[in-house]
């Protein structure tokens, strides 16, 4: 432990030194504001530009002062000194921690403007379309004051709109849209089709959520393929299986397995000899297991909702509909079949990239969040990022009450309702954070039975979120919400216009209640941080039961005795310490899953770099023609009458078609390998080592196979002034493509769901 303590002491000292330097610069900037404020708009902008020498900010104090003056003139917001300090740390490439309500939107815009003034193109990464569009328009006057351009990219924009937006100096965009455009650009056959211009900086809002919680979420580009075999038959067979007879669920609720009778029934209905034969174990068995997990372990209104006849996944870390997300195809189809919906097929995966891999493409990454310190390990381990903690502008007045611990969920639930009723009787506004849609609706129903008017914010109505959140601080309001991270709207005391602010302050400010501890303390702190904004009064209180998921999972195989009172309340330091221990254990489990998954992803990420370099060479040079002419000189001679541009374009299209096809085949193969790799442990092989061995072996053949297939096509396909007629040869690219995010980490959620996690099938 000595070395560990020394490490953290050194890290803290380094952060403190950085902050001391930043504060000195900010103090000097504050002194310079008066002089710069006397200048004209043009001279203020010129002053900022004059502070930049060779792409580096030479005079940081005057630079910050110019940004502050421009912000006050164009936005009516004079940055606090702590905001200017945050801007400086972002410009140094840190992840900053700023409390909720301290003005991260302005900080991000000022820092992005600073980067742009040094000649860097900036992607300001948001968590949803609403915030991207809102913040780009809100901050536009500041950016344009300096002669810079700003735009947003959102889900509904077409290629031409996106192409224009990406040429701006500063682009606000949801992280998934940035990734999808990378994937689409990896399918182009001529450079003019490129949509996304490369950026130098990714400035990430809600950095811990994007860079840690969702870092391993794969973004997928899929395309249709004629004659694709449906997985619907397997789904239908599994849907008819009976619990206890055909399958059993483990006591901890984490896994489900076929019985011998169940396996025999599946084999009989599928018409196969054995699920466990070599030809079936890597394909059919995987699909059967996915369908079985969907049937037995995925629960409506906890893991997904049904809207207008469509299955929509719930983003556990944000408590809202996960737009464009779907589970891996077998799992998605199985849940759709279970709910009697039209089964959608995922098509062929053309390309995929994780958010972590996407972020590592940027030369510089920085970010901001309210809860970075708890993610310090992950940010350093996976991105080599430092965390800077920015002080509050005003001292925190919030009172954080000790957790109330109950023996059972039922006793805890009654206590939560009673507490809300008691607080509401005083007129103090209450914000209740729940873990899933079902819990939020059950709690709202219980409160309405007690005569309480409730506003509910969950995945079923998140389009109303700005209005609901803005009013949550008004007198007598009770708001029940799923996860508050990334909601993007401050809760102002007295309502959106703060008309009743004084009355709410007198009643104690906003009261924040949590219905359970999350698996990560960061999510607890994100909820807690909604109270006590900008020196406001407020309080927070979490309720916990010994039956909660975080306790059951974190305390697995450990025994605990406790003596509750008549209402089930437990007052014991030992129990309180045990619950804190359980949360640390679950946080460690999530980190281990992240580390293991990263090992699987990293090799494919390295292989992707090689594919990207090969693609770029084929796109930007006559390499394709040179290689094909060398391998098939007779065919090249036959094409001597074809215009040079046309034959080079034809060669490029042929080579890119087979390269992209080979890469898609490789991804499909490695996905199947990964789904069944845990079976290697039975043969005493290390799964990750075996996965790497297969990936390296298969990739060695990929490039050569792509060239060989391209040569065969080159010899036979019609090539004329219009290029290569691949469609006539049955080699057309997908006529339709679509994007989605694969949600394959149910362990990222929290709360009291029946599902305790099915992450083991995706490791």
ZAMARGU-4260 file (C-alpha; in steps of 0.2 Angstrom, whole numbers, plus 5000, padded with zeros to 4 digits):
<rodrens>
0) 5000/5000/5000 | 5015/5012/5003 | 5019/5013/4984 | 5000/5015/4980 | 4999/5030/4993
5) 5015/5037/4986 | 5008/5036/4968 | 4991/5045/4973 | 5001/5058/4983 | 5012/5062/4968
10) 4997/5063/4957 | 4988/5075/4969 | 5003/5086/4970 | 5005/5087/4951 | 4987/5092/4949
15) 4988/5105/4963 | 5004/5112/4955 | 4994/5113/4938 | 4980/5122/4946 | 4991/5134/4956
20) 4999/5139/4939 | 4982/5141/4931 | 4975/5152/4945 | 4990/5163/4943 | 4987/5165/4925
25) 4968/5168/4928 | 4972/5181/4941 | 4983/5191/4928 | 4969/5189/4915 | 4956/5196/4927
30) 4967/5211/4929 | 4969/5213/4910 | 4950/5213/4907 | 4948/5231/4911 | 4960/5237/4898
35) 4954/5225/4884 | 4935/5229/4888 | 4939/5247/4882 | 4944/5241/4865 | 4932/5239/4850
40) 4925/5222/4845 | 4938/5221/4831 | 4952/5225/4842 | 4947/5213/4855 | 4947/5199/4842
45) 4964/5205/4835 | 4971/5205/4853 | 4966/5186/4855 | 4974/5182/4838 | 4990/5192/4843
50) 4992/5181/4858 | 4995/5166/4847 | 5012/5162/4840 | 5016/5148/4828 | 5000/5139/4834
55) 5003/5141/4852 | 4995/5153/4865 | 5010/5164/4870 | 5001/5176/4881 | 4988/5165/4890
60) 4982/5179/4902 | 4978/5192/4888 | 4970/5178/4878 | 4959/5173/4892 | 4954/5191/4895
65) 4949/5193/4877 | 4938/5178/4878 | 4930/5184/4894 | 4926/5201/4886 | 4919/5193/4870
70) 4908/5181/4881 | 4901/5196/4891 | 4898/5206/4875 | 4890/5193/4864 | 4882/5181/4877
75) 4879/5192/4892 | 4889/5180/4903 | 4905/5186/4912 | 4915/5170/4916 | 4919/5167/4934
80) 4938/5165/4937 | 4935/5147/4940 | 4928/5145/4923 | 4943/5154/4915 | 4954/5142/4925
85) 4944/5127/4918 | 4946/5134/4900 | 4965/5135/4903 | 4966/5117/4909 | 4956/5111/4894
90) 4968/5120/4882 | 4982/5110/4891 | 4973/5094/4887 | 4966/5089/4904 | 4949/5082/4909
95) 4941/5095/4921 | 4929/5091/4935 | 4917/5105/4937 | 4901/5103/4948 | 4884/5103/4941
100) 4878/5121/4937 | 4895/5129/4937 | 4894/5133/4918 | 4902/5119/4908 | 4893/5125/4892
105) 4902/5142/4892 | 4918/5134/4897 | 4918/5121/4883 | 4913/5135/4870 | 4928/5146/4876
110) 4940/5132/4876 | 4934/5127/4858 | 4936/5145/4852 | 4954/5145/4860 | 4959/5129/4851
115) 4951/5136/4834 | 4961/5152/4836 | 4977/5142/4836 | 4972/5134/4820 | 4965/5118/4826
120) 4948/5111/4820 | 4937/5105/4835 | 4924/5092/4838 | 4914/5097/4853 | 4907/5080/4858
125) 4890/5080/4866 | 4879/5065/4872 | 4864/5069/4861 | 4857/5078/4846 | 4847/5091/4857
130) 4862/5097/4866 | 4873/5098/4850 | 4860/5109/4841 | 4856/5119/4856 | 4874/5123/4861
135) 4880/5127/4844 | 4867/5140/4842 | 4868/5147/4860 | 4887/5149/4858 | 4887/5155/4840
140) 4889/5173/4844 | 4905/5170/4854 | 4913/5159/4841 | 4909/5171/4826 | 4915/5186/4836
145) 4932/5180/4832 | 4929/5177/4814 | 4927/5158/4816 | 4913/5146/4810 | 4903/5134/4820
150) 4890/5121/4816 | 4881/5106/4823 | 4879/5089/4816 | 4863/5079/4821 | 4855/5063/4816
155) 4843/5070/4804 | 4855/5078/4792 | 4860/5072/4775 | 4877/5070/4768 | 4878/5087/4760
160) 4873/5096/4775 | 4885/5086/4785 | 4899/5089/4773 | 4897/5108/4775 | 4895/5107/4794
165) 4912/5097/4795 | 4921/5111/4786 | 4918/5123/4801 | 4931/5127/4814 | 4920/5121/4828
170) 4908/5107/4826 | 4895/5101/4840 | 4890/5083/4837 | 4884/5068/4847 | 4898/5055/4849
175) 4888/5042/4839 | 4885/5053/4824 | 4904/5056/4823 | 4907/5038/4824 | 4894/5034/4811
180) 4902/5046/4799 | 4919/5038/4801 | 4912/5021/4796 | 4902/5028/4781 | 4918/5037/4775
185) 4927/5020/4776 | 4915/5014/4762 | 4918/5027/4749 | 4925/5023/4732 | 4931/5041/4728
190) 4939/5054/4739 | 4925/5067/4733 | 4912/5056/4743 | 4921/5060/4760 | 4909/5068/4772
195) 4919/5071/4788 | 4934/5083/4788 | 4947/5077/4800 | 4948/5086/4817 | 4963/5090/4828
200) 4954/5090/4845 | 4939/5081/4853 | 4932/5091/4867 | 4921/5079/4876 | 4906/5084/4887
205) 4901/5071/4900 | 4919/5064/4897 | 4917/5050/4910 | 4901/5044/4902 | 4908/5044/4884
210) 4926/5039/4888 | 4923/5026/4902 | 4905/5021/4904 | 4901/5019/4885 | 4919/5018/4879
215) 4917/5000/4873 | 4900/5002/4864 | 4902/4997/4846 | 4895/5008/4833 | 4890/4997/4818
220) 4887/5001/4799 | 4877/4987/4792 | 4870/4983/4774 | 4858/4972/4766 | 4863/4956/4758
225) 4852/4947/4746 | 4847/4930/4751 | 4852/4932/4769 | 4847/4918/4780 | 4835/4923/4794
230) 4838/4919/4812 | 4820/4919/4815 | 4818/4900/4816 | 4830/4898/4830 | 4821/4912/4839
235) 4804/4904/4837 | 4811/4887/4843 | 4818/4895/4859 | 4803/4905/4862 | 4793/4889/4865
240) 4805/4882/4878 | 4799/4880/4896 | 4807/4885/4912 | 4814/4871/4923 | 4810/4858/4910
245) 4820/4865/4895 | 4831/4878/4904 | 4836/4883/4921 | 4840/4901/4928 | 4854/4901/4940
250) 4850/4907/4958 | 4859/4923/4956 | 4849/4927/4940 | 4865/4930/4930 | 4864/4915/4918
255) 4852/4903/4910 | 4857/4886/4903 | 4848/4873/4893 | 4844/4856/4902 | 4848/4840/4893
260) 4829/4839/4888 | 4830/4857/4882 | 4845/4854/4871 | 4837/4838/4864 | 4821/4848/4860
265) 4831/4862/4851 | 4841/4849/4841 | 4825/4840/4836 | 4816/4856/4830 | 4831/4863/4821
270) 4835/4846/4813 | 4853/4845/4818 | 4862/4830/4826 | 4871/4840/4840 | 4872/4858/4846
275) 4889/4855/4852 | 4897/4848/4836 | 4911/4857/4828 | 4901/4864/4814 | 4887/4871/4826
280) 4896/4876/4842 | 4902/4893/4834 | 4886/4898/4826 | 4870/4889/4830 | 4874/4887/4848
285) 4879/4905/4850 | 4862/4910/4842 | 4852/4898/4853 | 4861/4905/4869 | 4857/4923/4864
290) 4839/4919/4861 | 4838/4910/4877 | 4845/4925/4887 | 4833/4936/4878 | 4818/4925/4883
295) 4823/4922/4901 | 4833/4937/4907 | 4829/4953/4897 | 4814/4962/4905 | 4802/4975/4897
300) 4802/4993/4905 | 4819/4989/4913 | 4830/4985/4898 | 4819/4990/4884 | 4802/4998/4880
305) 4790/4996/4866 | 4785/5012/4857 | 4774/5012/4842 | 4777/4993/4839 | 4796/4995/4839
310) 4808/4989/4852 | 4819/5003/4859 | 4833/5000/4871 | 4836/5010/4887 | 4853/5018/4890
315) 4856/5012/4908 | 4869/5026/4911 | 4857/5040/4906 | 4840/5032/4909 | 4833/5037/4891
320) 4829/5029/4875 | 4846/5023/4867 | 4843/5031/4850 | 4849/5019/4836 | 4855/5006/4848
325) 4851/4988/4846 | 4858/4972/4853 | 4868/4959/4843 | 4856/4952/4830 | 4852/4936/4838
330) 4847/4944/4854 | 4838/4958/4846 | 4827/4946/4835 | 4824/4935/4850 | 4817/4950/4861
335) 4806/4956/4846 | 4799/4938/4844 | 4796/4937/4862 | 4786/4953/4862 | 4776/4948/4846
340) 4785/4962/4835 | 4791/4961/4818 | 4808/4953/4818 | 4821/4965/4811 | 4837/4957/4804
345) 4853/4966/4807 | 4860/4963/4789 | 4878/4961/4786 | 4890/4971/4797 | 4901/4981/4785
350) 4911/4990/4798 | 4912/4993/4817 | 4921/5005/4829 | 4920/5007/4847 | 4919/5024/4855
355) 4936/5021/4863 | 4944/5018/4847 | 4935/5033/4839 | 4942/5044/4852 | 4959/5038/4850
360) 4959/5044/4832 | 4960/5062/4838 | 4978/5069/4841 | 4971/5078/4856 | 4957/5073/4868
365) 4951/5083/4883 | 4934/5084/4892 | 4923/5090/4906 | 4911/5082/4918 | 4905/5083/4936
370) 4912/5067/4941 | 4930/5064/4934 | 4940/5060/4950 | 4932/5043/4952 | 4936/5039/4934
375) 4955/5044/4936 | 4961/5027/4934 | 4952/5023/4918 | 4956/5040/4910 | 4974/5038/4913
380) 4975/5019/4909 | 4965/5020/4892 | 4969/5038/4886 | 4984/5044/4896 | 4973/5059/4902
385) 4975/5069/4918 | 4961/5076/4929 | 4960/5094/4935 | 4947/5098/4949 | 4940/5115/4947
390) 4934/5124/4963 | 4916/5129/4964 | 4913/5148/4962 | 4903/5148/4978 | 4905/5137/4993
395) 4894/5121/4993 | 4879/5123/5005 | 4871/5106/5001 | 4869/5094/5016 | 4872/5076/5011
400) 4863/5065/5024 | 4870/5048/5028 | 4861/5033/5018 | 4846/5026/5026 | 4848/5007/5025
405) 4834/4994/5026 | 4833/4976/5027 | 4822/4973/5012 | 4817/4982/4996 | 4798/4983/5001
410) 4803/4991/5018 | 4814/5003/5008 | 4801/5007/4995 | 4788/5012/5009 | 4801/5023/5017
415) 4805/5032/5001 | 4787/5036/4998 | 4784/5042/5016 | 4800/5053/5015 | 4794/5061/4999
420) 4776/5064/5006 | 4784/5072/5021 | 4796/5084/5011 | 4782/5088/4999 | 4771/5094/5013
425) 4783/5108/5017 | 4783/5114/4999 | 4801/5109/4996 | 4804/5103/4978 | 4810/5085/4977
430) 4820/5076/4963 | 4820/5057/4965 | 4833/5047/4955 | 4827/5030/4950 | 4837/5016/4940
435) 4824/5011/4927 | 4808/5015/4919 | 4798/5002/4928 | 4804/5008/4945 | 4800/5026/4941
440) 4783/5022/4935 | 4779/5011/4951 | 4785/5025/4962 | 4775/5038/4953 | 4760/5027/4955
445) 4763/5025/4973 | 4765/5044/4976 | 4749/5048/4966 | 4739/5036/4977 | 4745/5047/4992
450) 4738/5062/4983 | 4755/5069/4976 | 4756/5077/4959 | 4772/5069/4950 | 4782/5074/4935
455) 4790/5058/4928 | 4805/5059/4917 | 4811/5042/4909 | 4815/5034/4893 | 4796/5035/4888
460) 4795/5054/4887 | 4813/5060/4887 | 4808/5072/4873 | 4800/5083/4887 | 4815/5082/4897
465) 4821/5101/4895 | 4804/5107/4901 | 4802/5094/4916 | 4820/5097/4922 | 4819/5116/4921
470) 4803/5116/4932 | 4810/5103/4944 | 4816/5116/4957 | 4799/5125/4959 | 4789/5126/4975
475) 4780/5109/4979 | 4787/5100/4963 | 4790/5081/4964 | 4800/5075/4949 | 4804/5056/4947
480) 4818/5053/4935 | 4829/5039/4928 | 4848/5043/4928 | 4851/5062/4927 | 4869/5061/4919
485) 4869/5071/4903 | 4852/5079/4905 | 4860/5096/4900 | 4848/5107/4909 | 4851/5115/4926
490) 4838/5114/4939 | 4835/5132/4945 | 4827/5135/4962 | 4810/5143/4960 | 4807/5136/4942
495) 4814/5140/4925 | 4812/5159/4928 | 4817/5158/4946 | 4801/5168/4951 | 4799/5158/4967
500) 4817/5157/4971 | 4817/5165/4988 | 4802/5154/4994 | 4812/5138/4989 | 4828/5144/4997
505) 4818/5147/5013 | 4812/5129/5012 | 4829/5122/5010 | 4832/5121/4992 | 4831/5106/4981
510) 4830/5089/4990 | 4838/5075/4980 | 4833/5057/4984 | 4841/5041/4977 | 4831/5025/4977
515) 4847/5015/4978 | 4866/5016/4976 | 4873/5013/4959 | 4886/5001/4954 | 4897/5016/4952
520) 4899/5030/4965 | 4901/5042/4950 | 4883/5040/4945 | 4878/5043/4963 | 4887/5059/4963
525) 4880/5064/4946 | 4863/5063/4954 | 4868/5071/4971 | 4876/5086/4961 | 4859/5092/4955
530) 4856/5100/4972 | 4867/5114/4979 | 4870/5123/4962 | 4880/5139/4963 | 4880/5140/4982
535) 4861/5136/4983 | 4855/5127/4998 | 4849/5109/4996 | 4851/5091/5002 | 4854/5073/4996
540) 4849/5057/5003 | 4851/5039/4997 | 4840/5024/5002 | 4848/5007/5001 | 4842/4989/5005
545) 4852/4973/5008 | 4842/4966/4993 | 4848/4979/4981 | 4858/4973/4966 | 4874/4983/4971
550) 4874/4974/4988 | 4869/4957/4982 | 4883/4957/4968 | 4896/4966/4978 | 4893/4956/4993
555) 4891/4939/4984 | 4898/4924/4995 | 4899/4936/5010 | 4887/4934/5025 | 4880/4949/5035
560) 4869/4949/5050 | 4860/4965/5055 | 4846/4969/5067 | 4833/4981/5059 | 4820/4991/5069
565) 4801/4988/5067 | 4801/4998/5050 | 4816/4988/5043 | 4829/5003/5046 | 4846/4997/5050
570) 4858/5009/5060 | 4875/5001/5060 | 4892/5007/5055 | 4897/4990/5051 | 4883/4988/5038
575) 4886/5005/5031 | 4905/5000/5029 | 4899/4984/5021 | 4888/4993/5008 | 4903/5004/5003
580) 4913/4989/5001 | 4900/4981/4990 | 4900/4997/4979 | 4919/4996/4977 | 4918/4978/4972
585) 4905/4981/4958 | 4916/4996/4952 | 4931/4984/4951 | 4920/4972/4942 | 4916/4985/4929
590) 4934/4990/4927 | 4939/4972/4925 | 4926/4970/4911 | 4932/4986/4903 | 4950/4980/4904
595) 4946/4962/4897 | 4935/4969/4883 | 4949/4982/4878 | 4961/4967/4876 | 4949/4959/4863
600) 4946/4976/4854 | 4963/4982/4853 | 4970/4970/4841 | 4956/4973/4829 | 4959/4992/4831
605) 4977/4989/4826 | 4972/4979/4811 | 4959/4993/4806 | 4974/5005/4805 | 4982/4994/4792
610) 4966/4993/4782 | 4963/5012/4783 | 4981/5014/4777 | 4978/5002/4763 | 4961/5010/4758
615) 4969/5028/4758 | 4983/5022/4746 | 4970/5014/4734 | 4959/5030/4735 | 4973/5043/4733
620) 4985/5035/4720 | 4985/5024/4705 | 4990/5009/4716 | 4975/4998/4711 | 4978/4999/4693
625) 4997/4996/4695 | 4994/4981/4705 | 4981/4973/4694 | 4990/4977/4678 | 5006/4969/4685
630) 4996/4953/4691 | 4985/4952/4675 | 4996/4960/4661 | 4985/4953/4647 | 4969/4960/4653
635) 4977/4977/4656 | 4983/4977/4638 | 4965/4973/4632 | 4960/4989/4641 | 4972/5000/4632
640) 4958/5009/4623 | 4949/5013/4639 | 4952/5031/4645 | 4965/5031/4658 | 4954/5039/4671
645) 4940/5026/4668 | 4952/5011/4669 | 4960/5018/4685 | 4943/5021/4693 | 4938/5004/4688
650) 4953/4996/4696 | 4950/5006/4712 | 4932/5001/4713 | 4937/4983/4711 | 4951/4983/4724
655) 4940/4993/4736 | 4926/4981/4734 | 4936/4966/4738 | 4946/4974/4752 | 4929/4980/4761
660) 4922/4963/4758 | 4937/4954/4766 | 4937/4966/4781 | 4918/4963/4784 | 4921/4944/4783
665) 4935/4946/4795 | 4924/4956/4807 | 4910/4943/4806 | 4922/4928/4809 | 4930/4937/4824
670) 4913/4941/4831 | 4908/4922/4830 | 4925/4917/4838 | 4923/4929/4852 | 4905/4923/4856
675) 4912/4905/4858 | 4929/4909/4864 | 4925/4905/4882 | 4923/4887/4877 | 4942/4887/4874
680) 4944/4887/4893 | 4937/4870/4893 | 4952/4864/4883 | 4964/4873/4895 | 4968/4887/4883
685) 4968/4905/4888 | 4953/4913/4879 | 4961/4930/4875 | 4978/4921/4869 | 4968/4910/4858
690) 4957/4924/4851 | 4973/4934/4847 | 4981/4919/4838 | 4966/4916/4827 | 4964/4935/4823
695) 4983/4937/4818 | 4982/4921/4808 | 4966/4926/4799 | 4972/4944/4796 | 4988/4938/4787
700) 4977/4930/4773 | 4965/4945/4772 | 4975/4957/4761 | 4981/4943/4749 | 4964/4935/4748
705) 4957/4953/4743 | 4970/4955/4730 | 4968/4938/4723 | 4949/4940/4722 | 4951/4957/4714
710) 4963/4950/4700 | 4949/4937/4696 | 4936/4950/4695 | 4948/4961/4685 | 4950/4948/4672
715) 4932/4944/4669 | 4921/4960/4673 | 4916/4972/4659 | 4926/4988/4660 | 4923/5003/4649
720) 4922/5022/4649 | 4909/5021/4663 | 4921/5010/4674 | 4919/4993/4681 | 4901/4985/4679
725) 4902/4976/4696 | 4883/4975/4697 | 4882/4964/4681 | 4895/4953/4689 | 4884/4950/4705
730) 4896/4961/4715 | 4886/4976/4720 | 4888/4985/4736 | 4873/4985/4748 | 4859/4995/4741
735) 4854/5001/4758 | 4865/5004/4774 | 4860/5008/4791 | 4869/5012/4808 | 4866/5007/4826
740) 4875/5005/4842 | 4877/4987/4850 | 4871/4988/4868 | 4880/4972/4875 | 4885/4977/4892
745) 4869/4976/4904 | 4881/4977/4918 | 4883/4995/4916 | 4866/4999/4923 | 4861/4999/4941
750) 4846/4997/4953 | 4835/4982/4957 | 4832/4974/4941 | 4829/4955/4940 | 4843/4954/4928
755) 4859/4954/4938 | 4870/4955/4922 | 4873/4945/4907 | 4890/4952/4903 | 4898/4935/4904
760) 4891/4930/4887 | 4899/4944/4879 | 4917/4943/4886
</rodrens>
